[in-house]
């Protein structure tokens, strides 16, 4: 069989849940001056703080532009903290979106999936190196790589590890991603390349101060699986919030949906207030912990940390200041990509031949 035609689902791979064990976390160092401007140094400080928080629980692989390893070490204390600076050409620093999506098979082997990357609807240039990041990471890890025939960012999807994928119509159906694909074709591709059986659509993702233009409404800014059949969903209580209507619409859609096992969802709603400085839903699970963005409002930060702690019992909850990351368009979840625990599935095919 032509290996280029084999999909992860064909080969028995699936996208694991966020709470599955990690071997490490992939990140990418802030470097796009056109995005950060005068906030670049502060962005580096916040990324380094997230990396150090993650490294308390598991290793970090930090992709960084060639020649910048010493800067990463200076900011992160890389050697002491178990953070490996991996020099590779990159354009931007959102590893969740430009990096590979990792999948696992029944034997626990790990492979990478490379979706096409067009910088959030062809908004940012250049982005050619970010589009190549998945194959470069897979090569660095000695891992099999599947190439998917559609544009997708990792922040646009959430998986429960049991066959359910959560996403938004606002993002995946935007014609700036896959204008020639129907909704059914998008679903089929997600099933084939992420090994899921049920795709659950929310109407909306996260809004920003200027609207959803940053990501066109990624799901990871408003919702997260906390266990199979359980979802934490941001829903504003005040009609004055710009996200009031979208949150209510998402709640209504999720309330009548079911997961891949046929279960209705148990929904925990959280109201971060009318104008939060961070997206608390954009938290990141690590081995034994949860990295949560905090915005400096002591009362709402404390409420968010308690809510997330209850949603993830038994995990240490670590709050990390992330207002600059939020200003750039994301949070800890957006800048991290979990590398699942397990041996790498060895490369095969014309361009990636099986190792002896």
C-alpha positions as CSV (number, residue, x, y, z in Angstrom):
1,X,0.0,0.0,0.0
2,X,1.2,3.5,-0.8
3,X,2.0,4.9,2.7
4,X,1.1,8.4,1.6
5,X,-2.5,7.2,1.4
6,X,-2.6,5.7,4.8
7,X,-4.3,7.9,7.4
8,X,-3.8,7.8,11.2
9,X,-7.2,6.1,11.6
10,X,-6.2,3.5,9.1
11,X,-3.1,2.8,11.1
12,X,-4.9,2.7,14.4
13,X,-3.9,6.1,15.7
14,X,-6.1,8.6,17.6
15,X,-5.7,12.0,19.3
16,X,-5.3,11.4,23.0
17,X,-7.1,13.5,25.7
18,X,-5.3,16.4,27.3
19,X,-5.0,14.4,30.6
20,X,-3.2,11.5,29.0
21,X,0.4,11.1,30.2
22,X,3.0,13.3,28.5
23,X,6.6,12.6,27.6
24,X,7.2,16.4,27.2
25,X,5.7,19.7,26.1
26,X,6.5,21.4,22.8
27,X,6.7,25.2,22.9
28,X,8.0,27.9,20.5
29,X,10.0,31.0,21.5
30,X,8.5,34.5,20.8
31,X,10.2,36.1,17.8
32,X,7.7,37.9,15.6
33,X,8.4,41.6,16.2
34,X,5.4,42.6,14.1
35,X,3.1,40.9,16.5
36,X,4.6,41.8,19.9
37,X,6.2,45.1,19.1
38,X,7.3,46.8,22.3
39,X,5.8,43.9,24.3
40,X,8.3,41.4,22.9
41,X,10.5,41.3,26.0
42,X,7.5,41.0,28.3
43,X,6.2,38.2,26.1
44,X,9.5,36.3,26.4
45,X,9.3,36.7,30.2
46,X,5.8,35.3,30.3
47,X,6.6,32.4,27.9
48,X,9.6,31.6,30.1
49,X,7.4,31.6,33.2
50,X,5.0,29.2,31.5
51,X,8.0,27.0,30.4
52,X,9.3,26.9,34.0
53,X,5.9,26.1,35.4
54,X,5.5,23.2,32.9
55,X,9.0,21.9,33.6
56,X,8.1,21.4,37.2
57,X,6.0,18.5,35.9
58,X,7.6,17.3,32.6
59,X,10.4,18.3,30.2
60,X,9.9,21.1,27.7
61,X,11.2,21.2,24.1
62,X,11.4,24.9,23.2
63,X,11.7,25.5,19.4
64,X,13.7,28.7,18.9
65,X,15.2,30.5,16.0
66,X,18.8,29.5,15.1
67,X,21.3,31.4,17.2
68,X,18.8,32.1,20.1
69,X,19.5,29.1,22.3
70,X,21.5,31.3,24.8
71,X,18.5,33.7,25.1
72,X,16.2,30.8,25.9
73,X,18.7,29.6,28.5
74,X,19.0,33.1,30.0
75,X,15.2,33.5,30.3
76,X,14.2,30.0,31.3
77,X,17.2,28.6,33.1
78,X,16.9,25.8,30.6
79,X,19.5,23.4,31.9
80,X,18.3,23.6,35.5
81,X,14.7,23.4,34.6
82,X,14.7,20.6,32.1
83,X,14.0,22.8,29.1
84,X,15.7,21.9,25.9
85,X,16.3,24.7,23.4
86,X,15.7,23.2,19.9
87,X,17.1,25.6,17.3
88,X,14.9,25.5,14.2
89,X,13.6,28.1,11.8
90,X,10.3,29.5,13.0
91,X,8.1,32.5,12.2
92,X,6.0,32.8,15.3
93,X,5.4,31.3,18.7
94,X,2.1,29.5,18.8
95,X,3.1,25.8,19.0
96,X,-0.4,24.6,19.5
97,X,-1.4,25.9,16.1
98,X,1.7,25.6,13.9
99,X,3.2,22.5,15.6
100,X,2.2,18.9,15.0
101,X,-0.8,17.3,16.5
102,X,0.4,14.1,18.1
103,X,-1.6,10.8,18.0
104,X,-1.1,7.4,19.7
105,X,-2.0,3.8,18.6
106,X,-3.1,0.8,20.6
107,X,0.4,-0.2,21.4
108,X,1.2,3.2,22.8
109,X,3.4,4.4,20.0
110,X,3.3,8.1,19.1
111,X,3.1,9.7,15.7
112,X,2.8,13.2,14.5
113,X,0.2,14.8,12.1
114,X,1.0,17.8,10.0
115,X,-2.0,19.8,9.0
116,X,-1.6,22.6,6.5
117,X,-0.9,25.9,8.1
118,X,-1.8,29.3,6.6
119,X,-1.3,31.6,9.6
120,X,-4.9,31.9,10.7
121,X,-6.4,32.6,7.3
122,X,-3.3,34.0,5.6
123,X,-3.1,36.9,8.1
124,X,0.6,36.8,9.0
125,X,3.6,36.7,6.8
126,X,6.0,35.1,6.5
127,X,4.7,31.7,7.8
128,X,6.5,29.2,5.6
129,X,8.8,28.0,8.4
130,X,5.9,27.6,10.8
131,X,4.2,25.4,8.1
132,X,7.3,23.2,8.1
133,X,7.5,22.9,11.9
134,X,5.6,19.6,12.3
135,X,7.9,17.7,9.9
136,X,11.0,19.2,11.5
137,X,9.8,18.3,15.0
138,X,8.9,14.8,13.8
139,X,12.3,14.4,12.3
140,X,13.9,15.7,15.5
141,X,12.0,13.1,17.5
142,X,12.5,10.3,15.0
143,X,8.8,9.9,14.6
144,X,6.4,8.9,11.9
145,X,4.6,11.8,10.2
146,X,1.2,11.8,8.6
147,X,0.3,14.8,6.3
148,X,-3.3,15.9,6.4
149,X,-5.0,17.5,3.3
150,X,-6.6,20.4,5.1
151,X,-5.8,23.6,7.0
152,X,-6.2,23.3,10.7
153,X,-4.7,24.8,13.9
154,X,-4.4,22.7,17.0
155,X,-6.2,25.3,19.1
156,X,-9.3,24.8,17.0
157,X,-9.9,21.3,18.3
158,X,-10.3,19.5,21.7
159,X,-10.4,15.7,22.1
160,X,-11.6,13.5,24.9
161,X,-9.4,10.5,24.0
162,X,-12.5,8.3,23.5
163,X,-13.5,9.4,20.0
164,X,-15.1,12.8,20.6
165,X,-13.7,16.0,19.0
166,X,-15.0,19.5,20.0
167,X,-14.6,22.4,17.6
168,X,-16.4,25.6,16.4
169,X,-18.3,26.4,13.3
170,X,-16.9,30.0,13.5
171,X,-13.4,28.8,12.8
172,X,-13.5,25.6,10.8
173,X,-16.2,26.7,8.5
174,X,-14.5,30.1,7.8
175,X,-13.7,30.2,4.0
176,X,-10.2,31.5,4.8
177,X,-9.2,28.0,5.8
178,X,-10.6,25.4,3.5
179,X,-12.9,27.1,1.0
180,X,-13.4,24.1,-1.2
181,X,-14.4,21.7,1.6
182,X,-17.9,21.0,2.8
183,X,-18.7,20.6,6.5
184,X,-19.1,16.8,5.9
185,X,-15.7,16.7,4.2
186,X,-14.0,18.5,7.1
187,X,-15.6,16.1,9.5
188,X,-14.4,13.1,7.4
189,X,-10.9,14.5,7.4
190,X,-10.9,15.1,11.1
191,X,-12.0,11.5,11.7
192,X,-9.4,10.1,9.4
193,X,-6.4,12.1,10.7
194,X,-7.3,12.4,14.4
195,X,-8.9,9.0,14.8
196,X,-12.2,10.4,16.2
197,X,-15.7,9.2,15.5
198,X,-17.9,12.1,16.7
199,X,-17.4,15.8,15.9
200,X,-19.3,18.1,18.1
201,X,-19.7,21.7,16.8
202,X,-20.1,24.8,19.0
203,X,-21.2,27.9,17.1
204,X,-18.6,30.2,18.5
205,X,-15.0,30.3,19.8
206,X,-13.3,33.1,21.8
207,X,-13.9,36.7,21.0
208,X,-11.1,39.3,21.5
209,X,-11.4,43.0,22.1
210,X,-11.5,43.5,18.3
211,X,-13.7,40.4,17.7
212,X,-12.7,36.9,16.7
213,X,-10.2,38.0,14.0
214,X,-7.1,36.7,15.7
215,X,-8.0,33.0,15.3
216,X,-11.6,33.2,13.9
217,X,-12.9,31.7,17.1
218,X,-10.7,28.8,18.4
219,X,-12.5,26.4,20.8
220,X,-9.6,26.5,23.3
221,X,-10.5,30.0,24.4
222,X,-14.0,29.0,25.6
223,X,-14.2,25.3,26.3
224,X,-12.1,22.3,27.5
225,X,-12.8,18.7,28.2
226,X,-12.1,17.9,31.8
227,X,-12.9,14.2,31.5
228,X,-14.8,12.0,29.0
229,X,-18.3,13.4,28.8
230,X,-17.4,16.5,30.9
231,X,-16.8,20.0,29.5
232,X,-15.8,23.3,31.2
233,X,-17.5,26.1,29.3
234,X,-17.1,29.9,29.7
235,X,-20.5,31.5,29.7
236,X,-21.0,35.2,30.6
237,X,-23.9,36.0,32.9
238,X,-24.0,39.7,32.0
239,X,-25.9,40.7,28.8
240,X,-23.4,43.6,28.7
241,X,-20.5,41.2,27.9
242,X,-19.6,41.0,24.2
243,X,-19.5,37.2,24.6
244,X,-22.9,36.9,26.3
245,X,-24.8,35.7,23.2
246,X,-22.0,33.5,21.9
247,X,-21.6,31.8,25.3
248,X,-25.4,31.2,25.5
249,X,-25.4,29.8,22.0
250,X,-22.5,27.4,22.8
251,X,-24.3,26.2,26.0
252,X,-27.5,25.5,24.1
253,X,-25.6,23.6,21.4
254,X,-23.6,21.5,23.9
255,X,-26.7,20.8,26.0
256,X,-28.4,18.9,23.2
257,X,-25.2,17.1,21.9
258,X,-23.8,13.8,22.9
259,X,-20.3,12.4,22.7
260,X,-18.9,9.4,20.8
261,X,-20.2,7.0,23.4
262,X,-23.7,8.4,23.2
263,X,-23.5,10.2,26.5
264,X,-25.0,13.7,27.1
265,X,-22.4,16.2,28.3
266,X,-22.0,17.2,31.9
267,X,-21.3,20.9,31.6
268,X,-19.6,23.1,34.2
269,X,-20.1,26.8,33.3
270,X,-17.8,29.5,34.4
271,X,-18.3,33.2,34.2
272,X,-15.0,35.1,34.2
273,X,-16.8,38.5,34.2
274,X,-17.5,41.0,31.5
275,X,-14.0,41.9,30.6
276,X,-11.4,39.4,31.9
277,X,-7.7,40.1,31.2
278,X,-7.1,36.4,30.3
279,X,-9.0,33.4,29.0
280,X,-9.1,30.9,31.9
281,X,-10.5,28.2,29.6
282,X,-7.1,28.4,27.9
283,X,-5.3,26.4,30.6
284,X,-2.9,23.5,30.0
285,X,-2.8,20.1,31.6
286,X,0.6,18.7,32.5
287,X,1.5,15.4,34.3
288,X,-0.1,15.9,37.7
289,X,-0.8,19.6,37.3
290,X,-2.7,22.4,35.5
291,X,-1.1,25.6,34.2
292,X,-3.7,28.4,34.4
293,X,-3.4,32.0,33.1
294,X,-4.1,34.7,35.7
295,X,-4.8,38.3,34.9
296,X,-4.1,40.2,38.1
297,X,-7.7,40.5,39.4
298,X,-7.3,38.7,42.7
299,X,-11.0,37.9,43.1
300,X,-11.7,36.6,39.7
301,X,-8.3,34.8,39.5
302,X,-9.0,33.0,42.7
303,X,-12.5,32.0,41.5
304,X,-11.0,30.6,38.3
305,X,-8.3,28.7,40.1
306,X,-10.9,27.1,42.4
307,X,-13.2,26.2,39.5
308,X,-10.4,24.6,37.5
309,X,-9.1,22.8,40.6
310,X,-12.6,21.3,41.1
311,X,-12.8,20.3,37.4
312,X,-9.4,18.6,37.6
313,X,-9.3,16.9,41.1
314,X,-6.0,15.6,42.2
315,X,-3.9,18.0,40.1
316,X,-1.8,20.8,41.4
317,X,-3.1,24.1,40.0
318,X,-0.4,26.6,39.1
319,X,-1.4,30.2,38.2
320,X,0.9,32.0,35.7
321,X,0.6,35.6,34.7
322,X,-0.4,35.7,31.1
323,X,-1.8,39.1,30.2
324,X,0.8,39.8,27.5
325,X,0.2,36.3,26.0
326,X,-3.5,37.1,26.0
327,X,-2.8,40.5,24.3
328,X,-0.9,38.5,21.6
329,X,-4.0,36.4,21.1
330,X,-3.9,33.3,23.4
331,X,-2.9,31.7,26.7
332,X,-0.9,28.8,28.1
333,X,-2.9,26.2,26.0
334,X,-2.2,28.2,22.8
335,X,1.6,28.2,23.3
336,X,2.0,24.5,24.3
337,X,1.6,21.2,22.5
338,X,1.7,17.9,24.5
339,X,4.0,15.2,23.3
340,X,2.3,12.0,24.5
341,X,4.3,9.4,26.5
342,X,5.3,6.4,24.5
343,X,7.9,5.2,22.0
344,X,7.9,6.9,18.6
345,X,6.2,5.1,15.8
346,X,9.1,4.8,13.3
347,X,8.9,6.7,10.0
348,X,7.8,4.8,6.8
349,X,7.2,5.7,3.2
350,X,9.2,7.2,0.3
351,X,10.4,10.2,2.2
352,X,10.6,8.7,5.7
353,X,11.9,5.1,5.4
354,X,11.6,2.6,8.2
355,X,14.8,2.5,10.4
356,X,16.7,-0.7,10.8
